[in-house]
Amino acid sequence: MTLAPAAASDLESACCSPLAREPISAAAATELAGCLKALADPTRLRLLSLIQAHEDGEACVCDLTAPVGLTQPTVSHHLKVLLDAGLVTRSRRGTWAYYRAVPERLASLAAIISTPQPV
């Protein structure tokens, strides 16, 4: 899933109005479903957790294969799904790719599905 600019802005604008307060647009719902689908896989949840828990909040693919017990190509595939959903960023250093969570993206997802507090 690739983030289309219009869909990304729909998701960002939806973060100001949780689902429990008012309905989101069809485009924002599609984008949100894509992000949640990326997170719905146990391996991807573990990878995101491992990245965030890693020193400096950044992890190399080489550091993620052993903890999840998968091969590098499989881990790279899962990381690509998280990258395409905008949940992580990637930087290359030599032959290795390093991943970092996108806190703003995770916060906007949390805001969308949160229950508003009584006023």
BATILO-631388 format. One line per field, with one value per atom (N, C-alpha, C): atom name; x, y, z negated; residue in one letter. Coordinates in steps of 0.2 Angstrom, whole numbers, plus 5000, padded with zeros to 4 digits. Each point is the difference from the previous one (the first is absolute). Last residue first. Example, Ala and Ser with C-alpha at 12.3 -4.5 7.8 and 13.67 -1.06 7.14 Angstrom:
<sites>
site = c(N / CA / C / N / CA / C)
x = c(5064 / 5004 / 4996 / 5002 / 4996 / 5004)
y = c(4989 / 5006 / 5005 / 4972 / 5006 / 5006)
z = c(4965 / 4999 / 4997 / 5000 / 5000 / 5000)
code = c(S / S / S / A / A / A)
</sites>
This chain:
<sites>
site = c(N / CA / C / N / CA / C / N / CA / C / N / CA / C / N / CA / C / N / CA / C / N / CA / C / N / CA / C / N / CA / C / N / CA / C / N / CA / C / N / CA / C / N / CA / C / N / CA / C / N / CA / C / N / CA / C / N / CA / C / N / CA / C / N / CA / C / N / CA / C / N / CA / C / N / CA / C / N / CA / C / N / CA / C / N / CA / C / N / CA / C / N / CA / C / N / CA / C / N / CA / C / N / CA / C / N / CA / C / N / CA / C / N / CA / C / N / CA / C / N / CA / C / N / CA / C / N / CA / C / N / CA / C / N / CA / C / N / CA / C / N / CA / C / N / CA / C / N / CA / C / N / CA / C / N / CA / C / N / CA / C / N / CA / C / N / CA / C / N / CA / C / N / CA / C / N / CA / C / N / CA / C / N / CA / C / N / CA / C / N / CA / C / N / CA / C / N / CA / C / N / CA / C / N / CA / C / N / CA / C / N / CA / C / N / CA / C / N / CA / C / N / CA / C / N / CA / C / N / CA / C / N / CA / C / N / CA / C / N / CA / C / N / CA / C / N / CA / C / N / CA / C / N / CA / C / N / CA / C / N / CA / C / N / CA / C / N / CA / C / N / CA / C / N / CA / C / N / CA / C / N / CA / C / N / CA / C / N / CA / C / N / CA / C / N / CA / C / N / CA / C / N / CA / C / N / CA / C / N / CA / C / N / CA / C / N / CA / C / N / CA / C / N / CA / C / N / CA / C / N / CA / C / N / CA / C / N / CA / C / N / CA / C / N / CA / C / N / CA / C / N / CA / C / N / CA / C / N / CA / C / N / CA / C / N / CA / C / N / CA / C / N / CA / C / N / CA / C / N / CA / C / N / CA / C / N / CA / C / N / CA / C / N / CA / C / N / CA / C / N / CA / C / N / CA / C / N / CA / C / N / CA / C / N / CA / C)
x = c(4916 / 5002 / 4997 / 5008 / 4994 / 5003 / 5015 / 4998 / 4994 / 5005 / 5001 / 4998 / 5011 / 4994 / 5000 / 5017 / 4998 / 4993 / 5012 / 4996 / 4998 / 5013 / 4994 / 4996 / 5021 / 4995 / 4993 / 5019 / 4997 / 4995 / 5012 / 4996 / 4996 / 5016 / 4994 / 4995 / 5021 / 4996 / 4993 / 5017 / 4997 / 4995 / 5013 / 4995 / 4996 / 5018 / 4994 / 4994 / 5022 / 4995 / 4994 / 5016 / 4997 / 4995 / 5022 / 4993 / 4999 / 5021 / 4998 / 4993 / 5022 / 4993 / 4999 / 5021 / 4998 / 4993 / 5017 / 4994 / 4999 / 5023 / 4995 / 4995 / 5021 / 4995 / 4995 / 5011 / 5003 / 4995 / 4987 / 5007 / 5004 / 4974 / 5005 / 5007 / 4973 / 5006 / 5005 / 4972 / 5005 / 5006 / 4975 / 5004 / 5006 / 4973 / 5008 / 5003 / 4977 / 5001 / 5007 / 4987 / 5003 / 5001 / 4994 / 4994 / 5002 / 5016 / 4995 / 4994 / 5017 / 5003 / 4994 / 4996 / 5000 / 5002 / 5002 / 4993 / 4999 / 5022 / 4997 / 4993 / 5010 / 5002 / 4998 / 4997 / 4995 / 5002 / 5014 / 4993 / 4995 / 5022 / 5000 / 4993 / 5004 / 4999 / 5000 / 5003 / 4993 / 5000 / 5021 / 4995 / 4993 / 5017 / 5001 / 4995 / 4993 / 5006 / 5000 / 4989 / 4999 / 5006 / 4995 / 5001 / 4998 / 5000 / 4994 / 5001 / 5019 / 4994 / 4994 / 5019 / 5000 / 4995 / 5002 / 4998 / 5000 / 5006 / 4993 / 4998 / 5021 / 4999 / 4993 / 5008 / 5004 / 4999 / 4990 / 4997 / 5004 / 5002 / 5002 / 4996 / 4992 / 5003 / 5001 / 4993 / 5002 / 5003 / 4994 / 4994 / 5001 / 5017 / 4999 / 4993 / 5006 / 5004 / 4999 / 4980 / 5008 / 5003 / 4976 / 5004 / 5007 / 4985 / 4999 / 5004 / 5001 / 5003 / 4999 / 4989 / 5007 / 5004 / 4977 / 5001 / 5008 / 4991 / 4999 / 5002 / 5000 / 5006 / 4999 / 4983 / 5006 / 5006 / 4980 / 4999 / 5006 / 4999 / 5001 / 4999 / 4996 / 5007 / 5001 / 4978 / 5004 / 5007 / 4980 / 5004 / 5005 / 4985 / 4996 / 5004 / 5006 / 5002 / 4997 / 4996 / 5007 / 5002 / 4978 / 5001 / 5008 / 4992 / 4998 / 5002 / 5003 / 5005 / 4998 / 4985 / 5007 / 5005 / 4979 / 4999 / 5007 / 4997 / 5001 / 5000 / 4996 / 5007 / 5001 / 4978 / 5004 / 5008 / 4985 / 4998 / 5005 / 5000 / 5004 / 4999 / 4988 / 5007 / 5004 / 4977 / 5001 / 5008 / 4993 / 4999 / 5001 / 4993 / 5006 / 4998 / 4984 / 5002 / 5006 / 4996 / 4997 / 5003 / 5004 / 4997 / 4996 / 5013 / 4994 / 4996 / 5021 / 4994 / 4994 / 5018 / 4999 / 4994 / 5013 / 4993 / 5000 / 5020 / 4997 / 4993 / 5013 / 5003 / 4997 / 4996 / 4995 / 5003 / 5013 / 4994 / 4995 / 5019 / 5002 / 4994 / 4996 / 5001 / 5002 / 4997 / 4994 / 5001 / 5018 / 4998 / 4993 / 5010 / 5004 / 4997 / 4991 / 4998 / 5004 / 5006 / 4993 / 4998 / 5021 / 5000 / 4993 / 5006 / 4999 / 5000 / 5012 / 4996 / 5000 / 5002 / 5004 / 4996 / 5001 / 4996 / 5004)
y = c(5081 / 5007 / 5003 / 4974 / 5004 / 5007 / 4984 / 5001 / 5005 / 4983 / 5007 / 5000 / 4979 / 5003 / 5006 / 4989 / 5001 / 5002 / 4996 / 4995 / 5001 / 5016 / 4998 / 4995 / 5006 / 5006 / 4998 / 4986 / 4999 / 5005 / 5001 / 4994 / 5000 / 5017 / 5002 / 4993 / 4998 / 5004 / 5002 / 4988 / 4995 / 5004 / 5013 / 4995 / 4996 / 5013 / 5004 / 4996 / 4990 / 5002 / 5004 / 4983 / 5007 / 5001 / 4982 / 5001 / 5007 / 4988 / 5004 / 5001 / 4984 / 5002 / 5004 / 4992 / 5002 / 5002 / 4985 / 5005 / 5000 / 4992 / 4999 / 5006 / 4998 / 4995 / 4999 / 5023 / 4995 / 4995 / 5014 / 5001 / 4994 / 5012 / 4995 / 5002 / 5004 / 5004 / 4994 / 5003 / 4996 / 5005 / 5000 / 5003 / 4996 / 4995 / 5000 / 5004 / 4998 / 4999 / 5000 / 5002 / 5006 / 4999 / 4984 / 5002 / 5007 / 4988 / 5002 / 5003 / 4990 / 5006 / 5003 / 4979 / 5006 / 5006 / 4982 / 5001 / 5006 / 4992 / 5004 / 5001 / 4986 / 5007 / 5005 / 4977 / 5002 / 5008 / 4988 / 5001 / 5003 / 4995 / 5006 / 5001 / 4980 / 5006 / 5006 / 4981 / 5000 / 5006 / 4996 / 5002 / 5000 / 4992 / 5007 / 5003 / 4979 / 5001 / 5008 / 4991 / 4999 / 5002 / 5001 / 4993 / 4999 / 5020 / 4997 / 4993 / 5011 / 5000 / 4998 / 5001 / 4995 / 5000 / 5017 / 4993 / 4995 / 5024 / 4998 / 4993 / 5013 / 4999 / 4997 / 5006 / 4994 / 4999 / 5018 / 4994 / 4994 / 5023 / 4997 / 4994 / 5021 / 4993 / 4998 / 5022 / 4998 / 4993 / 5014 / 4999 / 4998 / 5002 / 5006 / 5000 / 4977 / 5006 / 5005 / 4983 / 5000 / 5006 / 4996 / 4998 / 5000 / 5004 / 5006 / 4998 / 4984 / 5006 / 5006 / 4979 / 5000 / 5006 / 4999 / 5000 / 5000 / 4997 / 5007 / 5001 / 4978 / 5004 / 5007 / 4986 / 4998 / 5005 / 5001 / 5003 / 4999 / 4989 / 5007 / 5004 / 4977 / 5001 / 5008 / 4992 / 5000 / 5001 / 5011 / 4994 / 5000 / 5019 / 4994 / 4993 / 5023 / 4999 / 4993 / 5008 / 5000 / 4998 / 5005 / 4994 / 4998 / 5021 / 4995 / 4993 / 5018 / 5000 / 4995 / 5002 / 4998 / 5000 / 5008 / 4993 / 4997 / 5024 / 4997 / 4992 / 5012 / 5000 / 4998 / 5000 / 4995 / 5001 / 5015 / 4993 / 4995 / 5022 / 4999 / 4993 / 5006 / 5000 / 4999 / 5003 / 4993 / 5000 / 5016 / 4999 / 4993 / 5003 / 5003 / 4999 / 5004 / 4996 / 5003 / 5007 / 5001 / 4995 / 4997 / 5007 / 5001 / 4980 / 5000 / 5007 / 4996 / 4996 / 5001 / 5020 / 4992 / 4997 / 5022 / 4998 / 4993 / 5011 / 5005 / 4998 / 4988 / 4999 / 5005 / 5000 / 4996 / 4999 / 5011 / 5004 / 4996 / 4989 / 5005 / 5004 / 4984 / 4997 / 5005 / 5008 / 4998 / 4997 / 5005 / 5006 / 4998 / 4983 / 5002 / 5006 / 4993 / 4996 / 5001 / 5012 / 5002 / 4996 / 4995 / 5006 / 5002 / 4975 / 5005 / 5006 / 4977 / 5006 / 5005 / 4973 / 5006 / 5005 / 4972 / 5006 / 5006)
z = c(4859 / 4999 / 4994 / 5007 / 4999 / 4999 / 5015 / 4993 / 4999 / 5022 / 4997 / 4993 / 5013 / 4998 / 4997 / 5019 / 4993 / 4999 / 5021 / 4998 / 4992 / 5013 / 5004 / 4996 / 4991 / 4999 / 5004 / 5002 / 4994 / 4999 / 5019 / 5000 / 4994 / 5002 / 5003 / 5001 / 4990 / 4996 / 5003 / 5012 / 4995 / 4995 / 5016 / 5004 / 4995 / 4992 / 5002 / 5003 / 4994 / 4995 / 5001 / 5014 / 5001 / 4995 / 5001 / 4999 / 5002 / 5010 / 4994 / 5000 / 5012 / 5000 / 4993 / 5019 / 4993 / 5000 / 5018 / 4999 / 4993 / 5015 / 4995 / 5000 / 5012 / 5003 / 4995 / 4998 / 5003 / 5003 / 4988 / 4998 / 5003 / 5002 / 5002 / 4997 / 4991 / 5003 / 5001 / 4995 / 5001 / 5003 / 4984 / 5005 / 5001 / 4991 / 4999 / 5005 / 5000 / 4993 / 4998 / 5022 / 4997 / 4993 / 5017 / 4996 / 4997 / 5012 / 5005 / 4996 / 4987 / 5004 / 5004 / 4990 / 4995 / 5003 / 5014 / 4999 / 4995 / 5003 / 5006 / 5000 / 4984 / 4999 / 5005 / 5002 / 4995 / 4999 / 5015 / 5003 / 4995 / 4993 / 5004 / 5003 / 4987 / 4996 / 5004 / 5012 / 4997 / 4996 / 5009 / 5005 / 4998 / 4985 / 5001 / 5006 / 4985 / 5004 / 5002 / 4976 / 5007 / 5004 / 4975 / 5003 / 5007 / 4984 / 5003 / 5003 / 4990 / 4995 / 5002 / 5015 / 4995 / 4995 / 5018 / 5002 / 4995 / 4998 / 4999 / 5002 / 5002 / 4993 / 4998 / 5022 / 4998 / 4992 / 5012 / 5001 / 4997 / 4988 / 5006 / 5001 / 4984 / 5001 / 5007 / 4980 / 5007 / 5000 / 4981 / 5003 / 5008 / 4981 / 5004 / 5005 / 4990 / 4998 / 5006 / 4998 / 5002 / 4998 / 4999 / 4994 / 5001 / 5018 / 4995 / 4994 / 5017 / 5002 / 4995 / 4996 / 5000 / 5002 / 5002 / 4993 / 4999 / 5022 / 4998 / 4992 / 5009 / 5003 / 4998 / 4993 / 4996 / 5003 / 5011 / 4994 / 4996 / 5020 / 5001 / 4993 / 5001 / 5001 / 5001 / 4997 / 4994 / 5001 / 5014 / 5001 / 4993 / 5005 / 4998 / 5001 / 5007 / 4993 / 4998 / 5022 / 4999 / 4993 / 5004 / 5003 / 5000 / 4993 / 4995 / 5003 / 5014 / 4995 / 4995 / 5017 / 5003 / 4994 / 4996 / 5000 / 5003 / 4999 / 4993 / 5000 / 5021 / 4998 / 4993 / 5008 / 5004 / 4998 / 4990 / 4998 / 5004 / 5007 / 4993 / 4997 / 5020 / 5001 / 4994 / 4998 / 5003 / 5001 / 4981 / 5007 / 5002 / 4974 / 5005 / 5007 / 4977 / 5005 / 5004 / 4974 / 5007 / 5005 / 4976 / 5000 / 5007 / 4995 / 4996 / 5000 / 5012 / 5003 / 4996 / 4998 / 4999 / 5003 / 5007 / 4998 / 4999 / 5006 / 4995 / 4998 / 5016 / 4993 / 4995 / 5024 / 4996 / 4993 / 5016 / 4998 / 4996 / 5009 / 4995 / 4998 / 5016 / 4994 / 4995 / 5022 / 4997 / 4993 / 5013 / 4997 / 4997 / 5011 / 4994 / 4997 / 5020 / 4995 / 4994 / 5019 / 4998 / 4994 / 5010 / 4996 / 4998 / 5002 / 5005 / 4996 / 4994 / 4997 / 5006 / 5003 / 5000 / 4998 / 4997 / 5000 / 5000)
code = c(V / V / V / P / P / P / Q / Q / Q / P / P / P / T / T / T / S / S / S / I / I / I / I / I / I / A / A / A / A / A / A / L / L / L / S / S / S / A / A / A / L / L / L / R / R / R / E / E / E / P / P / P / V / V / V / A / A / A / R / R / R / Y / Y / Y / Y / Y / Y / A / A / A / W / W / W / T / T / T / G / G / G / R / R / R / R / R / R / S / S / S / R / R / R / T / T / T / V / V / V / L / L / L / G / G / G / A / A / A / D / D / D / L / L / L / L / L / L / V / V / V / K / K / K / L / L / L / H / H / H / H / H / H / S / S / S / V / V / V / T / T / T / P / P / P / Q / Q / Q / T / T / T / L / L / L / G / G / G / V / V / V / P / P / P / A / A / A / T / T / T / L / L / L / D / D / D / C / C / C / V / V / V / C / C / C / A / A / A / E / E / E / G / G / G / D / D / D / E / E / E / H / H / H / A / A / A / Q / Q / Q / I / I / I / L / L / L / S / S / S / L / L / L / L / L / L / R / R / R / L / L / L / R / R / R / T / T / T / P / P / P / D / D / D / A / A / A / L / L / L / A / A / A / K / K / K / L / L / L / C / C / C / G / G / G / A / A / A / L / L / L / E / E / E / T / T / T / A / A / A / A / A / A / A / A / A / A / A / A / S / S / S / I / I / I / P / P / P / E / E / E / R / R / R / A / A / A / L / L / L / P / P / P / S / S / S / C / C / C / C / C / C / A / A / A / S / S / S / E / E / E / L / L / L / D / D / D / S / S / S / A / A / A / A / A / A / A / A / A / P / P / P / A / A / A / L / L / L / T / T / T / M / M / M)
</sites>
